[in-house]
Structure formats: structure tokens, C-alpha cells
Amino acid sequence: MKALGHGPKRTWNQHVVPYEDGWAVRREGNKRITSKHRKQSTAIRKAKTLAKRKKADVVIHRASGGIRDRISYAE
């Protein structure tokens, strides 16, 4: 049996992913999106703001789903 509170460590990494007719920002490990945007550039800007605040990474995905780029704000 699994002890409470000892699951995988959650990070604050922000992923920019294709979503419906646009793009979304989603925290790593979350099923729900943080925000949705019409343009990828707007989603990237939002993800960078969140990642800087938490000293995390931004993972930018292509429309096909593959990873295009990764930006780190970790110390």
C-alpha cells in the first residue's frame, strides 16, 4: 500500500500545448489547463511569467505534439 504524501514530486514546469483551435498553458502533471490562447506566442508569454515566478521551466510543444524548445528559469 502506498503511503500518503509520498507520490511523485510535482513541479511548476509550464507546458505550452496545442488545444482546440489554439494553444494552452498547462502545469506539468495537471490534466486541467491553466489558460488558453489563440496564438502560441501569447501562450508562451503567459507560461514564461508563471515559470519565472516559480523558478521553473517552460516546455514549448509543436502543433504535432513534439517538443520544440525548453526554457529554464531554475536557479
Z-matrix of the N, CA and C atoms (Angstrom, degrees):
N
C 1 1.443
C 2 1.527 1 109.67
N 3 1.307 2 115.26 1 142.34
C 4 1.467 3 120.96 2 -176.33
C 5 1.528 4 110.63 3 -85.28
N 6 1.318 5 116.82 4 131.55
C 7 1.469 6 121.24 5 178.07
C 8 1.523 7 109.75 6 -73.15
N 9 1.305 8 116.68 7 145.15
C 10 1.469 9 120.70 8 179.57
C 11 1.523 10 111.10 9 -67.79
N 12 1.319 11 115.46 10 141.94
C 13 1.450 12 120.17 11 175.45
C 14 1.516 13 115.36 12 80.16
N 15 1.318 14 117.70 13 8.00
C 16 1.464 15 119.97 14 -178.72
C 17 1.526 16 112.10 15 -119.00
N 18 1.325 17 116.64 16 31.23
C 19 1.455 18 121.49 17 177.76
C 20 1.519 19 109.80 18 -78.20
N 21 1.329 20 116.46 19 -171.42
C 22 1.469 21 119.51 20 179.22
C 23 1.526 22 110.68 21 -62.92
N 24 1.326 23 116.15 22 144.86
C 25 1.467 24 121.45 23 -179.16
C 26 1.531 25 109.31 24 -69.38
N 27 1.330 26 116.49 25 127.71
C 28 1.458 27 120.95 26 179.18
C 29 1.516 28 109.47 27 -84.21
N 30 1.296 29 115.57 28 141.92
C 31 1.453 30 120.50 29 178.32
C 32 1.524 31 109.56 30 -112.36
N 33 1.309 32 115.68 31 170.13
C 34 1.460 33 122.11 32 175.95
C 35 1.520 34 111.11 33 -102.01
N 36 1.345 35 118.09 34 12.19
C 37 1.461 36 120.83 35 178.82
C 38 1.526 37 109.51 36 -57.80
N 39 1.329 38 115.42 37 138.03
C 40 1.460 39 122.33 38 -177.80
C 41 1.532 40 109.10 39 -109.37
N 42 1.320 41 116.91 40 130.24
C 43 1.460 42 122.05 41 179.14
C 44 1.524 43 109.30 42 -108.68
N 45 1.328 44 116.00 43 133.71
C 46 1.460 45 122.48 44 173.75
C 47 1.521 46 105.53 45 -100.28
N 48 1.345 47 116.17 46 113.39
C 49 1.460 48 121.19 47 -171.65
C 50 1.526 49 111.10 48 -128.39
N 51 1.354 50 116.49 49 152.07
C 52 1.466 51 118.84 50 174.54
C 53 1.526 52 109.30 51 -64.02
N 54 1.334 53 116.50 52 140.27
C 55 1.467 54 120.47 53 -176.86
C 56 1.522 55 109.33 54 -151.06
N 57 1.320 56 116.71 55 121.48
C 58 1.458 57 122.99 56 -178.55
C 59 1.530 58 109.66 57 48.34
N 60 1.341 59 118.30 58 -119.87
C 61 1.475 60 120.69 59 -179.21
C 62 1.511 61 112.66 60 -96.71
N 63 1.333 62 118.13 61 14.19
C 64 1.460 63 120.33 62 -177.56
C 65 1.510 64 111.71 63 -151.45
N 66 1.336 65 115.13 64 -133.23
C 67 1.466 66 121.92 65 -175.18
C 68 1.522 67 109.94 66 -135.20
N 69 1.317 68 116.09 67 154.87
C 70 1.464 69 120.34 68 179.07
C 71 1.517 70 110.19 69 -136.00
N 72 1.326 71 114.82 70 157.07
C 73 1.462 72 122.18 71 172.32
C 74 1.527 73 105.34 72 -107.34
N 75 1.334 74 115.54 73 130.01
C 76 1.456 75 120.96 74 -179.08
C 77 1.516 76 109.10 75 -135.98
N 78 1.319 77 117.13 76 130.91
C 79 1.464 78 120.99 77 175.88
C 80 1.519 79 109.01 78 -70.12
N 81 1.317 80 115.92 79 138.97
C 82 1.456 81 121.49 80 -178.85
C 83 1.525 82 110.18 81 -54.92
N 84 1.316 83 116.17 82 128.70
C 85 1.458 84 121.31 83 179.15
C 86 1.522 85 114.12 84 93.05
N 87 1.325 86 117.90 85 -13.51
C 88 1.470 87 121.34 86 179.65
C 89 1.517 88 110.69 87 -88.30
N 90 1.325 89 116.50 88 146.36
C 91 1.463 90 121.18 89 172.92
C 92 1.522 91 109.31 90 -87.57
N 93 1.333 92 116.28 91 -36.74
C 94 1.467 93 120.60 92 -179.19
C 95 1.528 94 110.14 93 -81.06
N 96 1.334 95 115.00 94 149.04
C 97 1.460 96 119.68 95 178.56
C 98 1.526 97 110.21 96 -84.23
N 99 1.328 98 115.63 97 154.90
C 100 1.465 99 121.70 98 176.78
C 101 1.525 100 109.72 99 -84.26
N 102 1.339 101 116.02 100 -43.91
C 103 1.467 102 120.80 101 179.16
C 104 1.519 103 109.26 102 -157.64
N 105 1.344 104 116.53 103 156.18
C 106 1.467 105 120.38 104 176.70
C 107 1.520 106 109.72 105 -123.75
N 108 1.351 107 114.59 106 149.67
C 109 1.463 108 121.01 107 -172.17
C 110 1.531 109 109.59 108 -142.56
N 111 1.323 110 116.35 109 153.47
C 112 1.468 111 120.62 110 176.86
C 113 1.521 112 111.37 111 -74.94
N 114 1.353 113 116.27 112 -36.65
C 115 1.468 114 120.22 113 -175.69
C 116 1.524 115 110.51 114 -113.81
N 117 1.332 116 115.41 115 145.60
C 118 1.461 117 120.54 116 179.17
C 119 1.528 118 110.73 117 -63.54
N 120 1.328 119 117.07 118 -37.22
C 121 1.470 120 120.19 119 -178.20
C 122 1.529 121 111.67 120 -62.00
N 123 1.326 122 117.13 121 -36.24
C 124 1.462 123 120.98 122 178.04
C 125 1.526 124 110.27 123 -68.52
N 126 1.319 125 116.65 124 -42.04
C 127 1.469 126 121.26 125 178.31
C 128 1.528 127 110.56 126 -63.28
N 129 1.326 128 117.25 127 -39.68
C 130 1.467 129 121.24 128 178.91
C 131 1.529 130 110.05 129 -63.58
N 132 1.328 131 117.00 130 -42.98
C 133 1.464 132 120.89 131 179.16
C 134 1.533 133 111.02 132 -59.76
N 135 1.337 134 116.86 133 -44.51
C 136 1.467 135 121.80 134 178.90
C 137 1.531 136 110.63 135 -63.98
N 138 1.340 137 116.97 136 -43.89
C 139 1.465 138 121.30 137 -179.36
C 140 1.526 139 110.89 138 -63.34
N 141 1.331 140 116.81 139 -39.67
C 142 1.471 141 120.66 140 178.44
C 143 1.523 142 110.99 141 -62.71
N 144 1.325 143 117.24 142 -42.15
C 145 1.466 144 121.27 143 179.19
C 146 1.530 145 110.28 144 -59.70
N 147 1.326 146 116.58 145 -46.84
C 148 1.470 147 120.77 146 -179.80
C 149 1.527 148 111.46 147 -65.83
N 150 1.325 149 116.92 148 -42.78
C 151 1.467 150 120.83 149 -177.56
C 152 1.525 151 111.84 150 -67.32
N 153 1.324 152 117.64 151 -39.30
C 154 1.467 153 120.92 152 178.16
C 155 1.521 154 110.27 153 -60.88
N 156 1.330 155 116.29 154 -42.66
C 157 1.465 156 122.12 155 -178.71
C 158 1.529 157 111.59 156 -61.25
N 159 1.338 158 117.10 157 -36.68
C 160 1.470 159 121.67 158 -176.19
C 161 1.530 160 112.86 159 -104.76
N 162 1.347 161 116.54 160 6.78
C 163 1.468 162 121.43 161 -178.50
C 164 1.541 163 111.02 162 52.40
N 165 1.311 164 113.94 163 55.06
C 166 1.462 165 121.69 164 -176.56
C 167 1.532 166 110.07 165 -122.93
N 168 1.321 167 116.75 166 -168.95
C 169 1.463 168 122.71 167 -179.25
C 170 1.524 169 110.68 168 -108.53
N 171 1.334 170 114.82 169 156.46
C 172 1.455 171 122.19 170 169.93
C 173 1.523 172 106.48 171 -112.58
N 174 1.318 173 116.46 172 125.70
C 175 1.462 174 121.62 173 178.09
C 176 1.528 175 106.44 174 -112.18
N 177 1.332 176 116.25 175 115.44
C 178 1.466 177 121.86 176 -176.56
C 179 1.521 178 108.77 177 -100.40
N 180 1.328 179 115.54 178 123.33
C 181 1.465 180 121.38 179 -178.67
C 182 1.530 181 110.80 180 -99.39
N 183 1.312 182 116.09 181 154.72
C 184 1.468 183 122.54 182 173.27
C 185 1.529 184 108.67 183 -81.32
N 186 1.327 185 116.38 184 166.88
C 187 1.465 186 120.80 185 176.84
C 188 1.530 187 110.71 186 -59.77
N 189 1.336 188 117.24 187 -28.76
C 190 1.467 189 121.88 188 179.07
C 191 1.528 190 111.95 189 -77.74
N 192 1.340 191 117.07 190 -10.42
C 193 1.461 192 120.89 191 178.48
C 194 1.517 193 114.60 192 106.36
N 195 1.331 194 117.87 193 -21.54
C 196 1.461 195 121.14 194 179.37
C 197 1.524 196 111.60 195 -68.97
N 198 1.312 197 116.47 196 162.41
C 199 1.470 198 120.64 197 -179.20
C 200 1.526 199 110.04 198 -82.48
N 201 1.328 200 115.75 199 127.77
C 202 1.462 201 122.78 200 179.82
C 203 1.515 202 111.74 201 -93.94
N 204 1.344 203 116.14 202 -40.10
C 205 1.471 204 120.33 203 -174.65
C 206 1.518 205 109.61 204 -160.92
N 207 1.318 206 115.50 205 160.74
C 208 1.461 207 122.05 206 176.08
C 209 1.524 208 107.72 207 -139.43
N 210 1.334 209 116.58 208 130.60
C 211 1.460 210 122.72 209 179.68
C 212 1.528 211 106.51 210 -120.53
N 213 1.334 212 116.19 211 128.31
C 214 1.457 213 119.63 212 -178.28
C 215 1.528 214 111.89 213 -108.84
N 216 1.324 215 115.07 214 131.87
C 217 1.466 216 121.40 215 174.08
C 218 1.528 217 110.83 216 -114.22
N 219 1.332 218 115.96 217 13.14
C 220 1.466 219 120.88 218 178.86
C 221 1.521 220 109.36 219 -70.46
N 222 1.323 221 116.27 220 148.76
C 223 1.462 222 120.74 221 179.99
C 224 1.497 223 111.40 222 -78.01
